[in-house]
Amino acid sequence: MELLAFGDTGWGDELFYATLMTIAVSITAMIIGFSFAAIFTPLKLSNNKLLNLIANSYTTVIRGVPELLVIYLFFFGGTGAVMYVASIFGYNEYIEINAFITGAFAIGIISGAYSTEVFRGAVQSIDKGQFEAAKVLGLSKFAQFYKIILPQVLRLAIPNLSNVWQITLKDTSLISVTGLVEIMRQSYIAAGSTRDPLFFYSFAAVLYLLLTYLSMKLINRLEIKYSRGY
Amino acid sequence: MDLELMIASLPKLLSAATITLKLLLVSLIIGLFIGFIFAILRLNKNIFINRFAYGYSYLFRGTPLLVQIFIIYFGLGQIEYLRSTFLWVVLKEPYWCAIIAFALNTGAYTSEILRSAFQTIKPGVIEAGQSLGISSKIIFYKIQIPIAIRQSLPAYGNEIILMMKGTSLASTVTLMDLTGVAKYIISTTFKPIEVFIVAGGIYLFMTFIIHNVIKFLEKKYSFN
């Protein structure tokens, strides 16, 4: 137990901050994923073949390639890509990208592919009459979407989005290979310096279980909130 | 784009892909076995057996695969007692540690897939068997299992693809699988995009094959 003490003697505070880091990366990645889904879901649902192809290749490639490989691509390729873009604008100094941003972006793109599929399924399972009724009411396009379609999409999507969240949360453990100090990385450091890997990795497992359990509870509440009236 | 590097790295990556496939195949076979046993335990009426099976699947589905591999590879070696048993022969090899972790992980997911497949079998089907005077053992083997297998094919297909992606984590315990070799080439040449295209292409090709095999099986075993 003294291994988990807070302060200089134990790893309690380090692991606490690492847990906060895992939560922060997961939420950031989820938000990045939502923005990708917001772009690619309409492309998937559009009648244009080319736009369909773009969206389908995104989801197929990301869902068919290991997460770790995507992370390596961003880890090794991210700096180069940003520096290349900067050089077009005439900036030629070395740019170091933060591990948090690289990691959140890599996981976000993965999470976005899953979210896109979830939203596509949810929109497709909404009755056509709802779209027509919204139009007939004379609402603006914006109001049609925000007031009529989106609330229904959310209700249908939340159970599946909760799965996406769980996947995203667990995927953040892979960012540890890039050196970002989240739960996995901190456990690796602690295990190395105390020579007690069994304890620290088991503790990491407990932390992840706690996070998945608590987020399950929160999402269940959200689910109830969004299915009012059903 | 460095085409030369892409062509030069293709044979290395392809031979690494055989390791990925080997890892996948062995873990799937063991995992299917584990999944089957735990699915049956989940359906047991005894609350302790039931809880135990649920706890197993909850534990392995609620934690990242990376943690599971690290506990088995780095953690278990720490137990002095284990080092003196025959288990150490297996546990000191990263290859077998990875397989144990993958098999336990996919076993947990498979048990959930099979459990829900068993539960969705309509009671009428079993009753029909009973009224024909078939023994409950034969009902289980000849009626419930075939229906459950057919029922779980689509979900199991997804699980195979997820597991194939999961095998990439073997590279974190020094195994040179497809992702491990890809990372090695990237870190020596600093050409991440080219290597990603080749390695990702191989993974996508394997996903494509698995997807189509499952589709074929689904069609073959469909009810109508």
Chai-1 contact restraints between the chains, C-beta under 6 A:
chainA,res_idxA,chainB,res_idxB,connection_type,confidence,min_distance_angstrom,max_distance_angstrom,comment,restraint_id
A,G64,B,L204,contact,1.0,0.0,6.0,A-B,restraint_1
A,G64,B,T207,contact,1.0,0.0,6.0,A-B,restraint_2
A,V65,B,G200,contact,1.0,0.0,6.0,A-B,restraint_3
A,V65,B,Y203,contact,1.0,0.0,6.0,A-B,restraint_4
A,P66,B,K165,contact,1.0,0.0,6.0,A-B,restraint_5
A,P66,B,S168,contact,1.0,0.0,6.0,A-B,restraint_6
A,P66,B,T179,contact,1.0,0.0,6.0,A-B,restraint_7
A,L68,B,S168,contact,1.0,0.0,6.0,A-B,restraint_8
A,L68,B,T179,contact,1.0,0.0,6.0,A-B,restraint_9
A,L69,B,T179,contact,1.0,0.0,6.0,A-B,restraint_10
A,Y72,B,K183,contact,1.0,0.0,6.0,A-B,restraint_11
A,L73,B,P192,contact,1.0,0.0,6.0,A-B,restraint_12
A,L73,B,F196,contact,1.0,0.0,6.0,A-B,restraint_13
A,F76,B,I186,contact,1.0,0.0,6.0,A-B,restraint_14
A,F76,B,P192,contact,1.0,0.0,6.0,A-B,restraint_15
A,G77,B,P192,contact,1.0,0.0,6.0,A-B,restraint_16
A,G77,B,I193,contact,1.0,0.0,6.0,A-B,restraint_17
A,K170,B,P64,contact,1.0,0.0,6.0,A-B,restraint_18
A,S173,B,P64,contact,1.0,0.0,6.0,A-B,restraint_19
A,S173,B,L66,contact,1.0,0.0,6.0,A-B,restraint_20
A,P197,B,F74,contact,1.0,0.0,6.0,A-B,restraint_21
A,P197,B,G75,contact,1.0,0.0,6.0,A-B,restraint_22
A,L198,B,G75,contact,1.0,0.0,6.0,A-B,restraint_23
A,L198,B,Q78,contact,1.0,0.0,6.0,A-B,restraint_24
A,Y201,B,V67,contact,1.0,0.0,6.0,A-B,restraint_25
A,Y201,B,F70,contact,1.0,0.0,6.0,A-B,restraint_26
A,Y201,B,I71,contact,1.0,0.0,6.0,A-B,restraint_27
A,Y201,B,G75,contact,1.0,0.0,6.0,A-B,restraint_28
A,A204,B,V67,contact,1.0,0.0,6.0,A-B,restraint_29
A,A205,B,T63,contact,1.0,0.0,6.0,A-B,restraint_30
A,A205,B,V67,contact,1.0,0.0,6.0,A-B,restraint_31
A,Y208,B,T63,contact,1.0,0.0,6.0,A-B,restraint_32
A,L209,B,G62,contact,1.0,0.0,6.0,A-B,restraint_33
A,L209,B,T63,contact,1.0,0.0,6.0,A-B,restraint_34
A,T212,B,G62,contact,1.0,0.0,6.0,A-B,restraint_35
